[in-house]
Amino acid sequence: MNRLVQAARFRHEMFGRVRKFFDRRDLTEVRTALVSASGVTDVHVTGVQLADGRYLRTSPEYTHKQLLAEGVGDLWELGAVFRAGEHGRLHREEFLMLEWYRVGWHWRDLAAEVIDLMRDLDHDDRLPDTVVYRSWRELARETLGFDPLAASAELPAALREAPDGLDFPEQLDWLFSIHMQPALAGRGIVVVHDFPACQAALARLDPGNAEIAQRFEVMVDGIELANGYQELTDAEEQAARFAEDNRRRKKLGLPAMQADDELLEALRRGLPDCAGVALGFDRLLMLLAGVSDIGQTRLNDQARS
């Protein structure tokens, strides 16, 4: 059997298992538009703009939240998303994202469900047995030897090789990607949680500690697989974050992006308390197949090889 046929059959099997997993748990499968009127303000994400000014979606998140505000309830979607300029062992401009939302759930319950899904698909036992939870600050102290949120004296030395001109959130991003995340290689499945507030993205801040965002990432031997939130439901706070993103974009010489008014209107109508997660499905397929590049499970890549 050639590699293209193997990849096609493997993907078909995995898609079927995902659908059965969510059917057993009574989530509604949705199919949302690939094209949106607005891009995203996130400084780390570059959308693919079409000739008519619209954008290919970088995530179905905003549309999902509109559905949640309308009362659809627990939902999931597996589909293509697009991010410009991304290509490598773990990246492509077009890739599959599996995203789902649980109404009334705490983020810890959703993180556990992510691992349940991974185990359910892992019939060849390729994933690590170990599951560890570490807060962002715990991981920083373990790998850097200090807490960047509490100590300033050690920070310049830790950033010695970082690019010039990074603001504080970018410095934390750099420390995480260059030092903290690689240290998780060989440590099994690690759920990193309680990110710094400046890394909140669309997550709610902890009601008991505004320095912490209720955000988590699921890592498998140092590879980021899923990113989840206790979702922010406050429209005015979300609008302020969009504005801050654009302030940072201006400082970085990036174009300002129109805030998604439909998302803000959905939040004003009332987004239910919920937790949501986005999982890089190509990366999960790579791990389940025991290969080293997402292209080895992608049909287009296999057809060209």
PyMOL commands that set and color helices and strands:
alter all, ss='L'
color gray80, all
select helices_A, chain A and resi 3-24+61-69+107-121+136-144+155-158+168-180+182-184+197-199+235-251+261-270+281-289+294-297+299-304
alter helices_A, ss='H'
color red, helices_A
select strands_A, chain A and resi 28-29+35-36+48-49+55-56+75-82+94-103+131-135+189-196+205-206+209-220+223-230+274-280
alter strands_A, ss='S'
color yellow, strands_A
deselect
rebuild
show_as cartoon
